[in-house]
Amino acid sequence: MVKIDNVYQKVLAIVNKEQRGYITPQEFNLFADHAQMDIFEQYFYDMNQFGRVPGNDTDYSDMLTLIEEKVSLFQKVEQLTSFINPYYKKPEDLYRIGSIQTIYGEVEQVTQKEYLNIELSRLAKPTIKRGVYTDSSQGFRVYPNIRRKLYLHYTKRPATPNWGFVVVKDHALYDSDSSQNFELHASEENNLVVKVLALAGITIKDPFVYQMATAEDNKNIQQEKA
């Protein structure tokens, strides 16, 4: 976890240096969510890239382990109980599906077209012990339609960060009770500061802040992948 007030104060300290501008709490909160999701989504891209490296040597294996450790903070298991016939409702914080499990093992995901073909085959037709499911905007549909315990293994979306505040004598003061910290790994604090600064530089129309933050972000990426 990264404390949101730490990031906000660092951003303000840099932006306000030499009176370059001011980032309001409302602006910061928008930047914060964008920055967090940018870093979070990059995890999956990097895992895919590193996983394709021929031989997957020690350096890349270590990098994969580090990313997987960061992603593990968002992995959840939830029993699917909310049923809107014939669909199981998806968790509101669902980001990526891992698998659906029953007492008999994993339920295979198929497309609707694949299911129609499977249903026509007497040998491949889904059974209680060898079920399949489809995923749509309406939810998960499991075949055969059995009311057994289903467990969804998934990666959740990070909670939206929020720098909460109260106004005292026209000044916004940090309020921890109404705040939501970043859910990213503690090691991402500097990356969050840099990404928020890049967005702030665009808003306050300061090329120095934007270029400085972008250069630092590129340097961090190169160091991580070196």
C-alpha positions in Angstrom: 0.0 0.0 0.0 1.1 3.5 -0.8 -0.2 6.4 1.4 -1.9 8.9 -0.8 -1.0 11.8 1.3 2.7 11.0 0.8 2.3 11.1 -3.0 0.2 14.3 -2.9 2.7 16.2 -0.8 5.6 15.2 -2.9 3.8 16.3 -6.1 2.9 19.6 -4.5 6.4 20.2 -3.3 7.8 19.7 -6.9 5.0 21.5 -8.7 5.0 24.5 -6.3 8.8 24.9 -6.5 9.6 28.2 -8.2 5.8 28.9 -8.2 5.2 26.6 -11.2 1.5 26.1 -10.4 -0.9 24.4 -8.1 -2.7 21.1 -8.3 -6.1 21.0 -6.7 -7.2 17.9 -4.7 -9.9 17.2 -7.3 -7.3 17.3 -10.1 -4.8 15.2 -8.1 -7.5 12.5 -7.5 -8.1 12.2 -11.2 -4.4 12.0 -12.0 -3.9 9.5 -9.1 -6.5 7.0 -10.5 -5.0 7.3 -14.0 -1.5 6.8 -12.7 -2.4 3.8 -10.6 -4.2 2.1 -13.4 -1.4 2.8 -15.8 1.1 1.1 -13.5 -1.3 -1.8 -12.7 -2.1 -2.5 -16.4 1.6 -2.5 -17.2 2.1 -5.5 -14.9 0.1 -7.7 -17.3 1.8 -6.4 -20.4 5.2 -7.0 -18.8 4.3 -10.5 -17.6 3.3 -11.4 -21.1 6.5 -9.9 -22.5 8.9 -11.5 -20.0 7.1 -14.8 -20.3 8.0 -14.9 -24.0 11.7 -14.4 -23.5 13.6 -17.4 -24.9 15.1 -19.4 -22.1 13.6 -17.1 -19.5 17.0 -16.5 -17.8 17.6 -15.6 -14.2 17.2 -11.8 -14.6 13.8 -12.1 -16.4 12.7 -14.8 -14.0 13.4 -12.5 -11.1 11.5 -9.7 -12.8 8.6 -12.0 -13.4 8.6 -13.0 -9.7 8.6 -9.4 -8.6 5.7 -8.5 -10.9 3.7 -11.6 -9.8 4.3 -10.5 -6.2 2.8 -7.1 -6.9 -0.2 -8.6 -8.8 -0.8 -11.1 -6.0 -2.0 -8.2 -3.8 -5.1 -8.1 -6.0 -5.9 -11.8 -6.4 -9.1 -13.0 -4.8 -11.3 -16.0 -4.5 -15.1 -15.5 -4.2 -18.0 -17.9 -4.2 -20.5 -17.1 -6.9 -23.8 -16.9 -5.2 -25.6 -13.9 -6.8 -27.8 -15.7 -9.4 -29.9 -14.0 -12.1 -31.3 -16.9 -14.1 -29.4 -18.3 -15.9 -26.4 -16.1 -15.1 -24.0 -15.7 -12.2 -23.4 -12.1 -11.5 -19.7 -10.9 -11.7 -18.0 -9.2 -8.8 -18.1 -5.4 -9.1 -14.3 -5.2 -8.7 -13.5 -7.9 -11.3 -10.5 -6.9 -13.5 -9.3 -10.3 -14.9 -10.7 -13.8 -14.7 -8.4 -16.5 -13.4 -10.6 -19.5 -13.3 -13.9 -20.9 -12.1 -13.7 -24.0 -9.9 -16.1 -26.6 -8.6 -15.6 -29.5 -6.2 -14.7 -31.5 -9.4 -12.0 -29.1 -10.5 -11.8 -26.2 -13.0 -14.6 -25.3 -15.3 -13.4 -24.6 -18.8 -14.1 -21.2 -20.4 -15.5 -21.3 -23.9 -17.1 -18.9 -26.3 -20.8 -19.0 -27.1 -20.0 -20.4 -30.6 -17.7 -23.1 -29.1 -20.4 -24.1 -26.7 -22.9 -24.6 -29.5 -20.5 -26.9 -31.2 -19.7 -28.8 -28.0 -23.4 -29.2 -27.3 -23.9 -30.9 -30.7 -21.2 -33.5 -29.8 -22.3 -36.4 -27.8 -18.8 -37.1 -26.5 -17.8 -33.5 -25.8 -21.1 -32.4 -24.2 -20.6 -30.8 -20.8 -21.2 -32.9 -17.7 -21.3 -32.1 -13.9 -17.7 -33.3 -13.7 -16.5 -31.6 -16.9 -18.4 -28.3 -17.0 -17.9 -25.3 -19.2 -18.9 -21.6 -18.9 -19.3 -18.6 -21.1 -18.6 -15.0 -20.2 -20.7 -12.1 -21.3 -21.8 -8.7 -20.1 -24.8 -10.4 -18.4 -22.5 -12.6 -16.3 -21.2 -16.1 -16.2 -23.3 -18.9 -17.6 -22.3 -22.4 -16.5 -23.1 -25.6 -18.4 -24.7 -27.9 -17.3 -26.8 -25.6 -15.2 -26.2 -27.0 -11.8 -26.6 -25.3 -8.4 -23.3 -26.4 -6.9 -20.7 -24.3 -5.2 -18.7 -22.3 -7.7 -15.6 -20.3 -6.8 -14.2 -17.6 -9.0 -10.4 -17.0 -8.8 -9.8 -13.5 -10.2 -7.7 -10.4 -10.1 -9.6 -7.4 -8.7 -9.4 -3.8 -9.9 -7.5 -1.5 -7.5 -9.8 0.7 -5.5 -10.0 4.3 -6.8 -7.5 6.4 -4.8 -8.9 9.5 -3.1 -7.2 12.3 -1.2 -9.9 13.3 1.1 -9.9 16.7 2.8 -11.8 19.2 4.9 -11.7 23.0 4.3 -10.3 25.1 7.1 -9.9 28.8 6.6 -10.0 28.3 2.8 -7.3 25.6 2.9 -7.7 22.0 2.1 -6.4 19.8 5.0 -5.9 16.1 4.6 -8.6 13.9 6.1 -7.6 10.3 6.5 -11.1 9.2 7.3 -12.5 10.1 3.9 -9.3 9.1 2.0 -8.5 5.9 0.0 -4.8 5.0 -0.3 -3.2 3.6 -3.4 -3.4 -0.2 -3.3 -0.2 -0.8 -5.2 2.9 -2.3 -3.7 4.8 0.1 -1.5 7.7 0.1 -3.9 5.6 2.0 -6.5 5.4 5.3 -4.5 8.1 7.1 -6.7 6.5 5.8 -9.9 3.2 7.2 -8.8 4.7 10.6 -8.1 6.4 10.7 -11.5 3.3 9.7 -13.4 1.1 12.2 -11.5 3.7 14.9 -12.2 3.6 14.1 -16.0 -0.2 14.5 -16.0 0.1 17.7 -13.9 2.6 19.2 -16.3 0.0 18.9 -19.1 -2.7 20.5 -17.0 -0.7 23.5 -15.8 0.8 23.8 -19.2 4.3 23.5 -17.9 6.6 21.7 -20.3 9.4 21.6 -17.8 7.4 19.5 -15.3 6.0 17.3 -18.1 9.4 16.7 -19.7 11.1 16.1 -16.3 8.5 13.6 -15.2 8.5 11.8 -18.6 12.2 11.5 -18.6 12.2 10.1 -15.1 9.4 7.6 -16.0 11.4 6.4 -19.1 14.5 6.0 -17.0 12.6 3.9 -14.4 11.2 1.7 -17.2 14.7 1.1 -18.7 16.2 0.3 -15.3 13.4 -2.2 -14.5 13.9 -4.0 -17.9 17.7 -3.7 -18.0 
